[in-house]
Structure formats: structure tokens, C-alpha cells
Amino acid sequence: MRKLIALILALTMIPLFPVFAEGTEKPEPTPTLSPEEWARQPVDENSPLVIDVVPYDELPPVVEGQHHYLLLCIDQWVRDARPDGIDVPTAADGSRQDRYGNTDGIVLVTLDTRAHRIMLTSFIRDALIKKTNLSEEDGDKNGRINRVFNDYGPDVLCRIISQHIGVKIEKYILFTFKQIANIVDYMGGVDIELSREEVDALKKDVLKGTVTDPLGNDITSFGNHPEGVYRFKTTEWAEQVNKTSTARILKRTGGCSAVLYMRIRKAGGGGDFMRTQRARNVLSLLAKKCKTMSWDDAQALANNILENNNQTNMNLDDMLQAAEYAFALRECTIEELRIPMEGAVRSHHFAGMATQEINWPYCREQMEQYLQISFLVADDDDDDF
């Protein structure tokens, strides 16, 4: 019987509405426009379309067995953590400052221990969002998603993303570029398939000895390098000379070169959309490396992540619990979703910034369906009719 009920819910996507007091009318939900209808809405640089979000206290409960972790990467190699309880950073003249970095990398990791799924959902950095933490008296309430952390902190960013996609997110881990590189190096590097355009974009930036082509040649060497799978792993040491001594240190590692790959934006087309795809590529490759880990290895990795982050609200117990979930799912195929999806976005200029205007209600519907598949997957194997 449970299987039958869950299957019906999954197929019909019946929303569970809150109960309203007698004598009050249930508010009419804002209709969701199809991608075609939404694209026909007028564009006004000074007045973007009203962004419809879900009130935080009306967010649905997290789907049974699903655990959400927001991974954030700021656009800095090294940066001090943002202090708690501070106002928007400003200069002496009152203008806003990017003092703590913008979150150009935003990926939601969902570990579904009930349906045995791992899902990666990436968000484009210049998505236009509603600042739901501000009151009507605060004035302008729209802005770019990657600026929220610098201005208001990671907890506010979690709430804002939750209200835009209809999924409650509470746990986050924030990294710098260097910390991401350290984790990649700790895991022994990654093998990434590169296109011709990506090879050309990387070979002038990476350090010798950190990336080799399919033939085993260093990407920085002369000659042509074919498309194919490249190894991002440090193979040579670089010397750095200072006033007192010559230290044999790693100036830039294979992990750093992997970060440079994730940062490619102009090569091969696709702009920031392809950048989010490259971030998912690296995360997927790292997740695949976890398949061969022992439980001791998984615990050690959790400790390494806890040491290599700029800011998190997860303690050691939280990290080990996440590691336990991931370890149990290590054989799963990684599933991916991009927000915004095709047809739910258009370029927009707002307040002097290049942004992406998004059909958020449509994205919420797609996100709900993406997560609700778990009812079907889990109950397929149930025999308790």
C-alpha cells in the first residue's frame, strides 16, 4: 500500500497545501509560465520581472532520506573568513565593497539515502534573485546571487536559495580556490576530458608539471596537444628563491590547475553556463574516486575537508555523518541538474550589472520533479503491498 500511495504522489505531484483557518480564503498561487510564455514577457532594464519566491516558513519538509549540502567557492585564492553579525561591507563613502569574495561557485549536493541517489545541482553565478532578507523599507530587493555571501553571510544565502528553489537548505561549506585545490591534490588529482579550445585556454596558465596530455606530454610543452583525457596531478617540483634560501616548494599544483579548468569561461562557448558544467565535472570525478575508498579513507577525507574550508556551519560529527551517507552511496551514478535549465533564462542588465533573469517558478517545478523521482526509485524495490 505504501508503494502505491507514493507512486501516485510522484506521478501526480500533488502539492500538500497548509490548512487555513475557517473563514479565510486560500491565496491563489502565482501561475507558472511555460518557457515559451515566460520568454515573451517584456524586458525592462530598470524593472525586471517580479521574482516569485516561497516564504521560508512555507517551504515543504525535506524529502525523507534526502540530505542537502551547499558547496560554495569564493572568487579568491586566499581570503579571511567573513565575520558573523556584520553589516554589508562598505567604503568610507558608503559604497558597497567586495571585501570577502563573491560566491562564483554554487553547487548543491544532495545525498539520497532512501532512493540511493547522488545529485549535483549547480547555479549560475549572475542569476538575478530577490533579497528576501530585506524589508520593503530597505529599497531595492533584487541583486546577483553571487553577491549575497559578501553582503549578508552564508546563512542568508542558504535561506535565499531555499526560497527560490523550494528546497530547505541548512548546511553549507565555503571554500577558497586554494582550498579546493588542496582537496583535489589530497585525493590524488583528477583526469579530465578536454576539448581543443580548453587545451588552448589552459596551456598558457598552468605551471609546468601539473597537467599531461593523453600521450604523456606536458601541456606546457611545444607542439600540438590532442583532445582527450588530461591528467591534473603534480609531477614536478618548482623552485622558489627568496633572499635567504632556495626552498623546494609547490608554487602551483595539479589541484590549482584543476581550479583553472573550472574557471574557464570564454573558451568553447557557453560562457558561465559551461563554467558551472566544468565545476560539476570535477565534483563528479572526485565522487567517482570515492568509490574505491575504505571507510577509514572516507573519514580521513571528511577531516581534510573540515580543515580545508573558509567557513562552515558543520562540525566534525556533521562532516562524519555526511561522509557516512556518501560512503553508503559511493556506487551510485552521479546525477546532474543546472539552474537555470534550458528555456528558463534570459540575459538582463540591472543596476549596471550583467545578470541572468530566471523563470524561478518553472525552475522550482523542475527541481521538485527531480527530487520527487526518489519516490519511484525507492519504492520500485518494495514488495510490501
Secondary structure, DSSP 4 states (H G I P E B T S, - for coil): -HHHHHHHHHHHT---PPP--TT-PPPPPPPPPPHHHHHTS---TTSPPPPP---GGGPPPPPTTEEEEEEEEES-SS-PPPPTT----B-TTS-B---S--EEEEEEEEEETTTTEEEEEEE-TTBEEE-TTS-GGG---EEEGGGHHHHH-HHHHHHHHHHHHT----EEEEE-HHHHHHHHHHTT-EEEEE-HHHHHHHHTTSPTTSEE-TTS-BTTSSS---SEEEEE---S-EEEE-SS-EEEE-SS-HHHHHHHHHH--STTS-HHHHHHHHHHHHHHHHHHHGGG--HHHHHHHHHHHHHS-SEES--HHHHHHHHHHHHHTTTSPEEEEEESPTTSEEEEEETTEEEEEE-HHHHHHHHHHHHHHHHHHHHTT----
